Amino acid sequence: MELPSIRNTFSRLTKKQLFKGYIFSLIGLTLAAGAYYMTTTSFRAKAPQEVKSLSELHALPIVVPNERYGFALDTFQVFESQITNGSFLGDILLKFNIDYPSIEQLVRNAKGTFDVRRFQAGKPYTVLTKDSTQRADYFIYEPNAYEYIVFHLQDSLQVEKVEREITTEIRTASGKIPQGGSLWKTMSDQNLSPALADKMEDALQWSLDFTRLQAGDEFKLVYEQRFIEDQEVGIGRVEAALYKTGENEFYAIYYDDGAKNEGYYDLEGHPMKGSFLKAPVRASRISSYYNLNRLHPILKYRRPHYGTDYAAPYGTEILAVGNGVILQSSYTKGNGNFVKIKHDDTYQTQYLHMQRFAKGIHPGAHVKQGQVIGYVGSTGLATGPHVCFRFWKNGKQVNHLNMTFPPANPLPDELMPEFNVLKDGYLSMLNSIDQPAVAVKKKAEQVAEAAGNPVAGQP
Protein backbone atom coordinates (compact mmCIF):
# COMPACT_ATOMS: atom_id res chain seq x y z
CA MET A 1 0.00 0.00 0.00
CA GLU A 2 1.31 3.46 -0.95
CA LEU A 3 1.88 6.19 1.60
CA PRO A 4 -0.98 8.57 0.45
CA SER A 5 -3.51 5.81 0.82
CA ILE A 6 -2.23 5.06 4.34
CA ARG A 7 -2.60 8.70 5.24
CA ASN A 8 -6.10 8.82 3.81
CA THR A 9 -7.12 5.75 5.78
CA PHE A 10 -5.72 7.21 8.96
CA SER A 11 -7.57 10.54 8.44
CA ARG A 12 -10.88 8.68 8.19
CA LEU A 13 -10.55 7.37 11.78
CA THR A 14 -12.52 9.32 14.34
CA LYS A 15 -10.93 10.81 17.43
CA LYS A 16 -12.97 8.40 19.58
CA GLN A 17 -11.53 5.42 17.68
CA LEU A 18 -8.01 6.80 18.01
CA PHE A 19 -8.39 7.33 21.73
CA LYS A 20 -9.80 3.81 22.19
CA GLY A 21 -6.88 2.30 20.25
CA TYR A 22 -4.43 4.28 22.32
CA ILE A 23 -5.91 3.01 25.58
CA PHE A 24 -5.75 -0.65 24.44
CA SER A 25 -2.18 -0.17 23.25
CA LEU A 26 -1.20 1.31 26.59
CA ILE A 27 -2.79 -1.60 28.47
CA GLY A 28 -0.97 -4.10 26.21
CA LEU A 29 2.38 -2.44 26.82
CA THR A 30 1.78 -2.41 30.56
CA LEU A 31 0.90 -6.11 30.66
CA ALA A 32 3.91 -7.01 28.52
CA ALA A 33 6.23 -5.01 30.78
CA GLY A 34 4.75 -6.66 33.88
CA ALA A 35 5.12 -10.10 32.42
CA TYR A 36 8.73 -9.42 31.53
CA TYR A 37 9.44 -8.11 35.05
CA MET A 38 7.78 -11.11 36.70
CA THR A 39 9.64 -13.53 34.45
CA THR A 40 12.95 -11.85 35.09
CA THR A 41 12.33 -11.64 38.82
CA SER A 42 11.22 -15.25 38.96
CA PHE A 43 14.28 -16.37 37.07
CA ARG A 44 16.59 -14.36 39.28
CA ALA A 45 14.94 -15.67 42.42
CA LYS A 46 14.91 -19.31 41.36
CA ALA A 47 18.25 -19.47 39.60
CA PRO A 48 20.23 -20.45 42.73
CA GLN A 49 17.69 -23.22 43.51
CA GLU A 50 17.86 -24.59 39.97
CA VAL A 51 21.64 -24.67 40.09
CA LYS A 52 21.34 -26.62 43.32
CA SER A 53 18.83 -29.08 41.86
CA LEU A 54 21.09 -29.67 38.86
CA SER A 55 23.91 -30.63 41.20
CA GLU A 56 21.58 -33.10 42.87
CA LEU A 57 20.56 -34.83 39.65
CA HIS A 58 23.47 -37.23 39.89
CA ALA A 59 22.07 -38.55 43.17
CA LEU A 60 18.70 -39.42 41.67
CA PRO A 61 18.13 -43.13 40.95
CA ILE A 62 18.36 -44.20 37.32
CA VAL A 63 15.12 -45.77 36.18
CA VAL A 64 15.95 -48.94 34.23
CA PRO A 65 13.24 -50.03 31.78
CA ASN A 66 11.59 -53.33 32.64
CA GLU A 67 12.78 -55.28 29.63
CA ARG A 68 12.15 -58.97 29.00
CA TYR A 69 12.00 -61.12 25.87
CA GLY A 70 13.39 -58.12 24.00
CA PHE A 71 10.33 -55.97 24.79
CA ALA A 72 9.92 -52.97 27.08
CA LEU A 73 7.18 -54.41 29.27
CA ASP A 74 6.26 -50.98 30.64
CA THR A 75 4.73 -50.17 27.25
CA PHE A 76 2.36 -53.16 27.34
CA GLN A 77 -0.34 -54.64 29.46
CA VAL A 78 1.23 -57.87 30.67
CA PHE A 79 -0.68 -61.09 31.43
CA GLU A 80 1.33 -63.95 32.95
CA SER A 81 0.13 -67.47 33.65
CA GLN A 82 1.02 -71.16 33.30
CA ILE A 83 -0.04 -73.89 30.91
CA THR A 84 -2.71 -76.06 32.50
CA ASN A 85 -3.48 -79.72 31.80
CA GLY A 86 -5.38 -80.15 28.56
CA SER A 87 -5.01 -76.55 27.39
CA PHE A 88 -4.17 -75.76 23.77
CA LEU A 89 -2.78 -72.74 21.97
CA GLY A 90 -6.20 -71.88 20.57
CA ASP A 91 -7.82 -71.99 24.02
CA ILE A 92 -5.41 -69.34 25.26
CA LEU A 93 -5.35 -67.05 22.24
CA LEU A 94 -9.13 -66.90 21.81
CA LYS A 95 -9.29 -65.14 25.17
CA PHE A 96 -7.07 -62.40 23.74
CA ASN A 97 -9.14 -61.72 20.62
CA ILE A 98 -7.13 -63.87 18.20
CA ASP A 99 -9.46 -65.38 15.59
CA TYR A 100 -9.43 -68.97 14.35
CA PRO A 101 -7.89 -68.25 10.91
CA SER A 102 -4.97 -66.47 12.61
CA ILE A 103 -4.50 -69.33 15.07
CA GLU A 104 -4.42 -71.84 12.22
CA GLN A 105 -1.84 -69.72 10.40
CA LEU A 106 0.28 -69.49 13.55
CA VAL A 107 0.24 -73.29 13.85
CA ARG A 108 1.40 -73.60 10.22
CA ASN A 109 4.10 -70.97 10.69
CA ALA A 110 5.35 -72.72 13.85
CA LYS A 111 6.28 -75.90 11.96
CA GLY A 112 10.02 -76.42 12.04
CA THR A 113 10.34 -74.00 14.96
CA PHE A 114 8.09 -75.38 17.68
CA ASP A 115 5.49 -78.13 17.89
CA VAL A 116 2.42 -76.48 19.43
CA ARG A 117 1.22 -79.92 20.56
CA ARG A 118 4.10 -80.05 23.04
CA PHE A 119 2.96 -77.44 25.51
CA GLN A 120 3.75 -78.73 29.00
CA ALA A 121 1.56 -78.19 32.03
CA GLY A 122 3.18 -75.90 34.56
CA LYS A 123 5.36 -74.05 32.05
CA PRO A 124 4.97 -70.24 32.07
CA TYR A 125 3.62 -68.05 29.31
CA THR A 126 3.18 -64.30 28.87
CA VAL A 127 0.77 -62.29 26.70
CA LEU A 128 1.62 -58.71 25.74
CA THR A 129 -1.08 -56.34 24.51
CA LYS A 130 -1.40 -52.60 24.03
CA ASP A 131 -5.13 -52.73 24.71
CA SER A 132 -6.84 -55.64 26.46
CA THR A 133 -10.04 -54.96 24.53
CA GLN A 134 -8.25 -55.37 21.22
CA ARG A 135 -6.20 -58.11 19.59
CA ALA A 136 -3.11 -59.06 21.63
CA ASP A 137 0.34 -58.35 20.20
CA TYR A 138 2.58 -61.21 21.39
CA PHE A 139 2.32 -64.63 23.05
CA ILE A 140 5.56 -65.91 24.64
CA TYR A 141 6.01 -69.49 25.87
CA GLU A 142 8.98 -70.70 27.94
CA PRO A 143 9.61 -74.45 27.52
CA ASN A 144 12.83 -74.25 29.55
CA ALA A 145 15.31 -71.81 31.04
CA TYR A 146 17.46 -71.72 27.91
CA GLU A 147 14.99 -70.52 25.31
CA TYR A 148 11.53 -69.09 24.67
CA ILE A 149 9.09 -69.07 21.78
CA VAL A 150 7.60 -65.78 20.51
CA PHE A 151 4.30 -65.87 18.60
CA HIS A 152 3.74 -62.59 16.73
CA LEU A 153 -0.01 -62.07 16.87
CA GLN A 154 -0.32 -59.05 14.61
CA ASP A 155 0.28 -58.83 10.86
CA SER A 156 3.27 -61.16 10.37
CA LEU A 157 1.94 -64.08 12.47
CA GLN A 158 5.49 -65.38 12.60
CA VAL A 159 6.84 -67.76 15.24
CA GLU A 160 10.45 -67.57 16.39
CA LYS A 161 12.62 -69.44 18.86
CA VAL A 162 14.97 -67.23 20.88
CA GLU A 163 17.91 -68.76 22.72
CA ARG A 164 18.92 -66.90 25.85
CA GLU A 165 22.52 -65.86 26.28
CA ILE A 166 24.38 -68.18 28.61
CA THR A 167 27.31 -66.91 30.64
CA THR A 168 29.74 -69.20 32.39
CA GLU A 169 31.76 -68.83 35.55
CA ILE A 170 34.52 -71.13 36.70
CA ARG A 171 33.90 -72.40 40.23
CA THR A 172 35.60 -74.85 42.56
CA ALA A 173 34.32 -77.41 45.02
CA SER A 174 35.80 -79.95 47.41
CA GLY A 175 34.60 -82.47 49.93
CA LYS A 176 35.37 -85.49 52.08
CA ILE A 177 33.05 -88.48 52.33
CA PRO A 178 32.11 -89.12 55.98
CA GLN A 179 31.55 -92.47 57.62
CA GLY A 180 28.31 -93.94 56.32
CA GLY A 181 28.00 -91.16 53.75
CA SER A 182 28.09 -91.06 49.97
CA LEU A 183 29.40 -88.80 47.26
CA TRP A 184 25.94 -87.49 46.42
CA LYS A 185 25.01 -86.79 50.05
CA THR A 186 28.37 -85.08 50.63
CA MET A 187 27.67 -82.73 47.73
CA SER A 188 24.07 -82.18 48.83
CA ASP A 189 25.24 -81.23 52.34
CA GLN A 190 27.33 -78.48 50.73
CA ASN A 191 24.41 -77.24 48.62
CA LEU A 192 26.12 -78.45 45.46
CA SER A 193 23.99 -79.55 42.54
CA PRO A 194 23.43 -83.32 42.19
CA ALA A 195 24.35 -82.81 38.54
CA LEU A 196 27.90 -82.03 39.66
CA ALA A 197 28.27 -85.59 40.96
CA ASP A 198 27.23 -86.91 37.54
CA LYS A 199 29.68 -84.57 35.81
CA MET A 200 32.51 -85.70 38.08
CA GLU A 201 31.65 -89.31 37.30
CA ASP A 202 31.82 -88.44 33.59
CA ALA A 203 35.37 -87.22 34.10
CA LEU A 204 36.61 -90.12 36.24
CA GLN A 205 34.44 -93.06 35.15
CA TRP A 206 37.38 -94.85 33.49
CA SER A 207 39.52 -94.66 36.65
CA LEU A 208 37.03 -95.16 39.48
CA ASP A 209 34.20 -97.52 40.24
CA PHE A 210 31.81 -95.12 41.91
CA THR A 211 29.96 -97.99 43.55
CA ARG A 212 33.03 -98.72 45.72
CA LEU A 213 33.83 -95.36 47.31
CA GLN A 214 34.99 -95.29 50.91
CA ALA A 215 34.66 -93.06 53.95
CA GLY A 216 37.56 -90.61 54.04
CA ASP A 217 37.80 -90.29 50.25
CA GLU A 218 38.34 -86.70 49.13
CA PHE A 219 37.56 -84.83 45.93
CA LYS A 220 38.37 -81.45 44.41
CA LEU A 221 36.77 -80.00 41.29
CA VAL A 222 37.07 -77.09 38.89
CA TYR A 223 33.82 -76.77 36.98
CA GLU A 224 31.58 -74.49 34.94
CA GLN A 225 28.51 -72.86 36.48
CA ARG A 226 26.08 -71.58 33.87
CA PHE A 227 23.92 -68.46 34.24
CA ILE A 228 21.11 -66.80 32.35
CA GLU A 229 20.35 -63.24 33.42
CA ASP A 230 22.35 -63.75 36.63
CA GLN A 231 20.31 -66.84 37.58
CA GLU A 232 22.00 -70.25 37.92
CA VAL A 233 20.62 -72.61 35.28
CA GLY A 234 22.89 -75.64 35.41
CA ILE A 235 26.30 -77.20 35.61
CA GLY A 236 28.55 -77.18 32.58
CA ARG A 237 31.66 -79.28 32.15
CA VAL A 238 34.03 -80.37 34.90
CA GLU A 239 37.32 -78.88 33.71
CA ALA A 240 39.57 -80.63 36.22
CA ALA A 241 39.02 -83.25 38.89
CA LEU A 242 41.03 -84.85 41.65
CA TYR A 243 39.80 -87.85 43.61
CA LYS A 244 41.88 -89.26 46.46
CA THR A 245 41.10 -92.67 47.93
CA GLY A 246 43.59 -94.19 50.36
CA GLU A 247 47.07 -93.47 48.99
CA ASN A 248 45.87 -93.23 45.41
CA GLU A 249 45.11 -89.99 43.58
CA PHE A 250 43.21 -89.86 40.30
CA TYR A 251 43.29 -86.75 38.13
CA ALA A 252 41.27 -85.81 35.08
CA ILE A 253 42.09 -82.72 32.97
CA TYR A 254 39.80 -81.69 30.11
CA TYR A 255 41.69 -80.79 26.94
CA ASP A 256 40.58 -80.00 23.39
CA ASP A 257 43.07 -79.21 20.64
CA GLY A 258 40.27 -78.15 18.30
CA ALA A 259 40.87 -81.14 16.05
CA LYS A 260 40.68 -84.84 16.95
CA ASN A 261 42.10 -84.83 20.47
CA GLU A 262 39.31 -83.93 22.88
CA GLY A 263 38.34 -85.32 26.26
CA TYR A 264 39.80 -86.06 29.68
CA TYR A 265 43.49 -86.83 30.18
CA ASP A 266 45.67 -87.83 33.10
CA LEU A 267 48.68 -85.80 34.21
CA GLU A 268 50.93 -87.52 31.66
CA GLY A 269 48.61 -86.74 28.77
CA HIS A 270 47.13 -90.25 28.46
CA PRO A 271 43.43 -90.32 27.53
CA MET A 272 41.25 -91.16 30.51
CA LYS A 273 38.89 -92.92 28.14
CA GLY A 274 40.01 -96.51 28.52
CA SER A 275 38.89 -99.67 26.82
CA PHE A 276 36.05 -100.22 29.31
CA LEU A 277 34.06 -98.27 31.87
CA LYS A 278 34.47 -99.40 35.46
CA ALA A 279 30.73 -100.06 35.88
CA PRO A 280 27.67 -100.29 33.60
CA VAL A 281 25.34 -98.32 35.88
CA ARG A 282 25.70 -94.96 37.58
CA ALA A 283 24.45 -94.08 41.07
CA SER A 284 24.36 -97.74 42.04
CA ARG A 285 25.91 -100.10 44.57
CA ILE A 286 27.33 -103.60 44.32
CA SER A 287 24.84 -105.98 45.92
CA SER A 288 26.68 -109.19 45.04
CA TYR A 289 30.21 -109.91 43.85
CA TYR A 290 31.75 -112.47 41.51
CA ASN A 291 31.72 -115.64 43.64
CA LEU A 292 32.29 -119.24 42.58
CA ASN A 293 30.47 -120.60 45.67
CA ARG A 294 27.51 -118.30 46.20
CA LEU A 295 24.22 -119.37 47.76
CA HIS A 296 21.61 -118.44 45.16
CA PRO A 297 18.98 -116.17 46.79
CA ILE A 298 16.07 -117.81 44.90
CA LEU A 299 17.18 -121.38 44.14
CA LYS A 300 18.61 -121.74 47.68
CA TYR A 301 21.62 -123.86 46.73
CA ARG A 302 25.22 -123.00 46.01
CA ARG A 303 26.28 -122.35 42.47
CA PRO A 304 28.93 -120.11 40.89
CA HIS A 305 28.01 -116.46 40.40
CA TYR A 306 30.03 -115.34 37.42
CA GLY A 307 28.88 -111.76 37.46
CA THR A 308 28.79 -108.63 39.59
CA ASP A 309 25.35 -107.36 40.63
CA TYR A 310 24.74 -103.60 40.57
CA ALA A 311 21.58 -102.64 42.48
CA ALA A 312 19.79 -99.53 41.23
CA PRO A 313 16.22 -98.19 40.98
CA TYR A 314 13.88 -99.50 38.28
CA GLY A 315 14.45 -97.73 34.99
CA THR A 316 18.05 -96.66 35.70
CA GLU A 317 20.02 -96.49 32.45
CA ILE A 318 22.39 -99.38 31.69
CA LEU A 319 25.47 -98.37 29.69
CA ALA A 320 27.65 -100.33 27.30
CA VAL A 321 31.07 -100.41 28.98
CA GLY A 322 32.87 -100.37 25.64
CA ASN A 323 32.48 -100.09 21.89
CA GLY A 324 31.18 -103.22 20.20
CA VAL A 325 28.50 -105.11 18.30
CA ILE A 326 25.33 -106.60 19.81
CA LEU A 327 25.47 -110.41 19.73
CA GLN A 328 22.18 -111.01 21.55
CA SER A 329 19.24 -109.02 22.89
CA SER A 330 16.84 -111.64 24.11
CA TYR A 331 14.96 -113.22 27.03
CA THR A 332 15.53 -116.41 29.00
CA LYS A 333 13.89 -117.68 32.16
CA GLY A 334 17.02 -117.21 34.23
CA ASN A 335 18.59 -114.12 32.64
CA GLY A 336 15.38 -112.26 31.93
CA ASN A 337 15.89 -109.54 29.33
CA PHE A 338 19.61 -109.45 28.55
CA VAL A 339 22.10 -108.00 26.09
CA LYS A 340 25.45 -109.49 25.09
CA ILE A 341 28.11 -107.41 23.33
CA LYS A 342 31.24 -108.46 21.46
CA HIS A 343 33.94 -105.82 21.87
CA ASP A 344 36.74 -107.55 19.97
CA ASP A 345 38.16 -111.03 19.48
CA THR A 346 39.16 -111.12 23.17
CA TYR A 347 36.42 -109.47 25.22
CA GLN A 348 32.64 -109.78 25.54
CA THR A 349 30.19 -108.41 28.14
CA GLN A 350 26.66 -109.33 29.17
CA TYR A 351 23.92 -107.37 31.02
CA LEU A 352 21.08 -109.33 32.69
CA HIS A 353 17.60 -108.77 34.22
CA MET A 354 16.76 -105.64 32.19
CA GLN A 355 13.35 -104.06 32.51
CA ARG A 356 13.47 -103.34 28.78
CA PHE A 357 15.90 -102.71 25.95
CA ALA A 358 16.83 -99.26 24.68
CA LYS A 359 15.70 -98.16 21.24
CA GLY A 360 17.77 -99.61 18.43
CA ILE A 361 19.32 -102.41 20.49
CA HIS A 362 19.18 -105.61 18.41
CA PRO A 363 21.64 -108.22 17.16
CA GLY A 364 24.13 -106.72 14.73
CA ALA A 365 23.73 -103.14 16.00
CA HIS A 366 26.93 -101.23 16.73
CA VAL A 367 27.14 -99.48 20.11
CA LYS A 368 29.54 -96.96 21.55
CA GLN A 369 31.07 -96.82 24.99
CA GLY A 370 28.63 -95.16 27.40
CA GLN A 371 25.62 -95.69 25.11
CA VAL A 372 22.34 -96.62 26.83
CA ILE A 373 21.47 -100.20 25.92
CA GLY A 374 18.67 -100.89 28.42
CA TYR A 375 17.09 -100.11 31.77
CA VAL A 376 17.41 -101.72 35.18
CA GLY A 377 14.69 -104.24 36.05
CA SER A 378 14.16 -107.55 37.79
CA THR A 379 13.17 -109.90 34.98
CA GLY A 380 14.23 -113.55 35.17
CA LEU A 381 15.58 -114.99 38.43
CA ALA A 382 15.99 -111.73 40.34
CA THR A 383 14.84 -110.68 43.80
CA GLY A 384 14.93 -106.95 43.08
CA PRO A 385 16.00 -104.32 40.54
CA HIS A 386 19.62 -104.76 39.51
CA VAL A 387 21.84 -105.60 36.56
CA CYS A 388 24.04 -108.66 36.69
CA PHE A 389 27.16 -107.67 34.74
CA ARG A 390 29.31 -110.43 33.25
CA PHE A 391 32.70 -110.15 31.58
CA TRP A 392 34.35 -112.65 29.20
CA LYS A 393 38.04 -112.86 28.29
CA ASN A 394 39.01 -115.38 25.63
CA GLY A 395 35.70 -117.18 26.10
CA LYS A 396 35.99 -117.50 29.88
CA GLN A 397 33.99 -115.51 32.42
CA VAL A 398 36.27 -113.50 34.73
CA ASN A 399 35.95 -111.00 37.58
CA HIS A 400 36.13 -107.67 35.80
CA LEU A 401 36.94 -105.89 39.08
CA ASN A 402 40.35 -107.55 39.04
CA MET A 403 41.09 -106.67 35.42
CA THR A 404 43.71 -104.10 34.45
CA PHE A 405 44.18 -102.69 30.97
CA PRO A 406 47.18 -100.88 29.48
CA PRO A 407 46.76 -97.10 29.10
CA ALA A 408 45.97 -95.63 25.73
CA ASN A 409 48.64 -93.80 23.74
CA PRO A 410 49.38 -90.28 25.07
CA LEU A 411 48.90 -87.01 23.22
CA PRO A 412 51.33 -86.34 20.36
CA ASP A 413 54.60 -84.73 21.45
CA GLU A 414 53.79 -81.49 19.64
CA LEU A 415 50.64 -81.01 21.77
CA MET A 416 52.25 -81.69 25.14
CA PRO A 417 53.60 -78.14 25.74
CA GLU A 418 50.10 -76.68 25.29
CA PHE A 419 48.57 -79.43 27.41
CA ASN A 420 51.12 -78.91 30.18
CA VAL A 421 50.33 -75.20 30.38
CA LEU A 422 46.63 -75.98 30.73
CA LYS A 423 47.34 -78.77 33.22
CA ASP A 424 49.56 -76.54 35.38
CA GLY A 425 46.82 -73.92 35.48
CA TYR A 426 44.20 -76.37 36.64
CA LEU A 427 46.54 -77.99 39.16
CA SER A 428 47.20 -74.58 40.67
CA MET A 429 43.46 -74.01 40.99
CA LEU A 430 42.90 -77.45 42.53
CA ASN A 431 45.69 -76.88 45.04
CA SER A 432 44.26 -73.50 46.06
CA ILE A 433 40.66 -74.65 46.58
CA ASP A 434 41.02 -74.72 50.36
CA GLN A 435 42.25 -71.11 50.37
CA PRO A 436 39.76 -68.21 50.82
CA ALA A 437 37.61 -67.77 47.74
CA VAL A 438 38.29 -64.82 45.45
CA ALA A 439 36.04 -63.06 42.98
CA VAL A 440 35.20 -65.30 40.05
CA LYS A 441 37.03 -64.37 36.88
CA LYS A 442 36.44 -65.25 33.29
CA LYS A 443 37.47 -68.76 32.41
CA ALA A 444 40.38 -67.86 30.12
CA GLU A 445 41.79 -65.38 32.64
CA GLN A 446 41.65 -67.85 35.52
CA VAL A 447 43.32 -70.71 33.69
CA ALA A 448 46.00 -68.57 32.08
CA GLU A 449 46.74 -66.71 35.29
CA ALA A 450 46.99 -69.95 37.26
CA ALA A 451 49.43 -71.23 34.67
CA GLY A 452 51.49 -68.03 34.88
CA ASN A 453 50.55 -66.86 31.39
CA PRO A 454 48.37 -63.71 31.47
CA VAL A 455 45.74 -63.40 28.80
CA ALA A 456 46.55 -60.92 26.04
CA GLY A 457 45.51 -57.45 27.08
CA GLN A 458 45.75 -58.29 30.79
CA PRO A 459 48.52 -56.75 32.93
MOHUNOR-V808280 format. One record per pair of residues at least 24 apart in sequence whose C-alpha atoms are under 6 Angstrom apart, sorted by the first residue. I is the first residue (numbers start at 1). GAP is how many residues later the second one is. D is the distance in Angstrom with one decimal. If there is no record, write none. Layout:
i: [I,I]
gap: [GAP,GAP]
d: [D,D]
This chain:
i: [76,76,76,77,77,77,78,78,79,79,80,80,81,81,82,82,82,82,83,83,83,84,85,96,97,98,106,110,166,166,167,167,168,168,169,169,170,170,170,171,171,172,172,173,173,174,174,175,175,176,176,176,177,177,177,178,178,179,206,206,206,206,209,211,211,217,217,218,218,219,269,269,270,276,276,277,280,280,280,281,284,284,285,285,286,287,290,307,307,307,308,308,309,309,310,310,311,312,314,314,314,315,315,316,316,317,318,318,318,318,319,319,319,319,320,320,320,321,322,323,323,323,324,324,325,325,325,326,326,326,327,328,329,333,334,334,335,336,336,346,346,347,347,348,349,349,350,350,351,351,352,352,353,353,353,353,353,421,424,425,425]
gap: [52,53,54,51,52,53,49,50,47,48,45,46,43,44,40,41,42,43,38,39,40,37,36,40,38,37,51,49,61,62,59,60,57,58,55,56,53,54,273,51,52,49,50,47,48,45,46,43,44,40,41,42,38,39,40,37,38,36,67,68,71,72,69,73,74,27,28,25,26,24,141,142,140,45,46,44,38,39,41,37,27,28,25,26,24,24,109,81,82,83,80,81,78,79,76,77,75,74,62,63,71,60,61,59,60,58,54,55,56,57,51,52,53,54,49,50,51,48,47,44,45,46,42,43,39,40,41,37,38,39,36,35,33,47,46,47,45,43,44,47,48,45,46,44,41,42,39,40,37,38,35,36,24,25,26,27,34,30,27,25,26]
d: [5.8,5.5,5.0,5.9,5.3,5.9,6.0,5.0,5.6,5.1,5.9,4.5,5.8,5.6,5.4,5.4,4.2,5.7,4.7,5.3,5.5,4.8,5.3,5.6,4.8,6.0,5.8,5.4,5.6,5.2,5.8,5.2,5.6,4.6,5.7,5.3,5.7,4.8,5.7,5.8,5.4,5.4,4.5,5.7,5.2,5.4,4.2,5.7,5.5,5.9,5.7,4.4,5.1,5.3,5.5,5.1,6.0,4.8,5.9,5.9,5.0,5.7,5.1,5.8,4.7,5.7,4.7,5.8,5.1,4.4,5.2,5.6,4.1,5.0,4.9,4.7,5.7,4.9,5.7,5.2,5.7,5.0,5.4,5.4,4.6,5.8,5.9,5.8,5.2,4.4,5.6,5.2,5.7,4.4,5.4,5.3,4.1,5.5,5.2,5.3,5.7,4.8,5.0,5.3,5.1,4.7,5.6,5.9,5.2,5.3,5.0,5.3,4.6,5.8,5.4,5.3,5.5,5.4,4.0,5.7,4.3,4.7,5.8,5.5,5.9,5.7,4.5,4.8,5.2,5.4,5.1,5.2,5.6,5.1,4.7,5.0,5.1,4.4,3.7,5.5,4.9,5.5,4.9,5.0,5.6,4.6,5.8,5.0,5.8,4.9,5.4,5.0,5.7,5.1,4.6,5.9,5.8,5.9,5.4,4.4,3.8]
